[in-house]
């Protein structure tokens, strides 16, 4: 299918539709990288690993083995045995030694793709996927390694994972386990990462690659607002549609390290995995550690080619929700409408007006439980506040359903307030260091999810609420990072497992929730977009993109997000003005156009906005229903970036069969004495004929691609237009 083994030369060739990845064995034991790039017809030769030149292989030149190890393009480099570049794995044995060296022992090729116990991962059947497992072993330690590579026949992606089994007689401490390592020539690439902060997530940044190490990472217990578990290598001059780009993405929601190291011999070592800081996993005899999955892709079609490949992968092979291939209900969330100041009648008033406008779901946000009238109390006390909601959730949900809307609810299950009944009863359930006063964030602590009784409490707290009423949607939030890393439950030699066990527990909780409530629409959130990553996408088909809902701020945020994720995964709402984050006033139409490039919903008090804006909501709802199939399933093309030009933004979604396209154009800042801009529409079929809605003229696809059209010439700032193009 996609994997060929040449036994005589000890070479494996892994093919996707347009790329090849080649691995070889040097000196019968060293697993090395040969090639990754555009698809080629044969396996070439082992000489591509440069083992035929000095310092030669150890069997021929043992006196210079260190030189060999320090230049060999290793697929999974060990530690402390002569390779001074970054290792993929490190350990500490009972004697305190840190050396480890995986050496090849065998292989296995089979149809299909394995799951990873306890972890999210892409999936595919035997007709779509083929898997190579390379076995390696450190005989001194008795550690067995399995390097897992899966190719897909329908996307240019190779996924990688690693499992490590202790087959020795004594426990081993794993102090670093990277999921992937790739050595390649240091050609003229730039490193692309995504950085940010709260309300400024996923901003694109290019860096020059100098000698030494360049990295992005998080040690916050989440993938974070500040960095993203991704990096790309883009050849200098690569554009949206041209140029070689290598993309690497981590299917994990906790601490990560994404790193590029340029060596003395002008090679690059790209690595992705769990951040080794604060990580130490005690592996007992017979136990196996499973590393999270990494996704890698290569394209010659620029950043857009990488984006469309990852979009297809995640839509086809990662998102599992029954909502994956259908419209999401248009919701209205009461957070920016009321904050904590609401009751049943206020929510029902919002619901009634929302129904009249065509909105389909009411979501009740923070403040419905315990004594939660501000953000200083009651997290963990997931009992309904009947002073606000007399008759409880069932009455409210039933009344919302009678109005004709579905009902959804907000939780922050992983957190605990110092001022809560739960904390007063179980202070040891919070993550904390003995003798130290814990660090608060948003006046809350983090529950120790490594404790089975805590995860059981959290699950039952959420599930019992969902059992009590007709609840169709849950927004699962997490509003602070992990600090004071101590567990009263874990033994002293397992404290370094806390961060990873925490993430595993979150996954287990959401897996269990979806098993009991399979039709639930789950939306993950973390103070906005701090845990927007492929790991969470495995459990929820959409993730709240950012707490900053300003349409202009969202242009850069959603550009960086759409670089990797399908638009159907991006939680995007129309909110009130002046915007609650930046105070900007933008036209209601522009807010709607920008939110259409996502899940689409509302975050405002529909009973209090002006009549003119209220009348526009049914029109926006109609736009959503008209275009969402195209937006959700089509191919995404970035035409212009406000982040780069500081003036306007433009992107398109084109149907897979090239029969239609929707172009979104946003004039951010007007210019004096200027002509209209020319917009070239990518992705159309050159030979097909198209009509732009509202015009009589008919154009061939190559005309629209190359000659383009003129954008509307608006007067004023923050203006926008939708341009719909259809085959005739």
Secondary structure as GFF3:
##gff-version 3
##sequence-region A 1 728
A	DSSP	beta_strand	3	6	.	.	.	ID=ss1
A	DSSP	beta_strand	11	15	.	.	.	ID=ss2
A	DSSP	beta_strand	19	26	.	.	.	ID=ss3
A	DSSP	beta_strand	30	38	.	.	.	ID=ss4
A	DSSP	three_ten_helix	46	49	.	.	.	ID=ss5
A	DSSP	three_ten_helix	62	64	.	.	.	ID=ss6
A	DSSP	alpha_helix	65	69	.	.	.	ID=ss7
A	DSSP	beta_strand	89	92	.	.	.	ID=ss8
A	DSSP	beta_strand	103	111	.	.	.	ID=ss9
A	DSSP	beta_strand	129	138	.	.	.	ID=ss10
A	DSSP	beta_strand	143	152	.	.	.	ID=ss11
A	DSSP	beta_strand	157	166	.	.	.	ID=ss12
A	DSSP	beta_strand	172	185	.	.	.	ID=ss13
A	DSSP	beta_strand	189	195	.	.	.	ID=ss14
A	DSSP	beta_strand	203	208	.	.	.	ID=ss15
A	DSSP	beta_strand	212	218	.	.	.	ID=ss16
A	DSSP	beta_strand	230	235	.	.	.	ID=ss17
A	DSSP	beta_strand	245	251	.	.	.	ID=ss18
A	DSSP	beta_strand	256	262	.	.	.	ID=ss19
A	DSSP	beta_strand	267	273	.	.	.	ID=ss20
A	DSSP	beta_strand	281	283	.	.	.	ID=ss21
A	DSSP	beta_strand	288	290	.	.	.	ID=ss22
A	DSSP	beta_strand	293	299	.	.	.	ID=ss23
A	DSSP	alpha_helix	302	317	.	.	.	ID=ss24
A	DSSP	beta_strand	331	333	.	.	.	ID=ss25
A	DSSP	alpha_helix	335	338	.	.	.	ID=ss26
A	DSSP	alpha_helix	344	357	.	.	.	ID=ss27
A	DSSP	beta_strand	361	364	.	.	.	ID=ss28
A	DSSP	alpha_helix	392	403	.	.	.	ID=ss29
A	DSSP	beta_strand	406	411	.	.	.	ID=ss30
A	DSSP	beta_strand	415	416	.	.	.	ID=ss31
A	DSSP	alpha_helix	421	425	.	.	.	ID=ss32
A	DSSP	three_ten_helix	427	429	.	.	.	ID=ss33
A	DSSP	beta_strand	445	446	.	.	.	ID=ss34
A	DSSP	alpha_helix	452	468	.	.	.	ID=ss35
A	DSSP	beta_strand	473	476	.	.	.	ID=ss36
A	DSSP	three_ten_helix	492	497	.	.	.	ID=ss37
A	DSSP	alpha_helix	498	516	.	.	.	ID=ss38
A	DSSP	beta_strand	521	524	.	.	.	ID=ss39
A	DSSP	alpha_helix	534	537	.	.	.	ID=ss40
A	DSSP	beta_strand	542	544	.	.	.	ID=ss41
A	DSSP	alpha_helix	551	562	.	.	.	ID=ss42
A	DSSP	three_ten_helix	567	569	.	.	.	ID=ss43
A	DSSP	beta_strand	570	571	.	.	.	ID=ss44
A	DSSP	beta_strand	574	575	.	.	.	ID=ss45
A	DSSP	alpha_helix	588	595	.	.	.	ID=ss46
A	DSSP	beta_strand	601	603	.	.	.	ID=ss47
A	DSSP	alpha_helix	611	633	.	.	.	ID=ss48
A	DSSP	beta_strand	635	640	.	.	.	ID=ss49
A	DSSP	alpha_helix	642	645	.	.	.	ID=ss50
A	DSSP	beta_strand	648	654	.	.	.	ID=ss51
A	DSSP	beta_strand	660	667	.	.	.	ID=ss52
A	DSSP	beta_strand	678	679	.	.	.	ID=ss53
A	DSSP	beta_strand	689	692	.	.	.	ID=ss54
A	DSSP	beta_strand	698	700	.	.	.	ID=ss55
A	DSSP	alpha_helix	701	706	.	.	.	ID=ss56
A	DSSP	beta_strand	709	710	.	.	.	ID=ss57
A	DSSP	beta_strand	719	727	.	.	.	ID=ss58
###
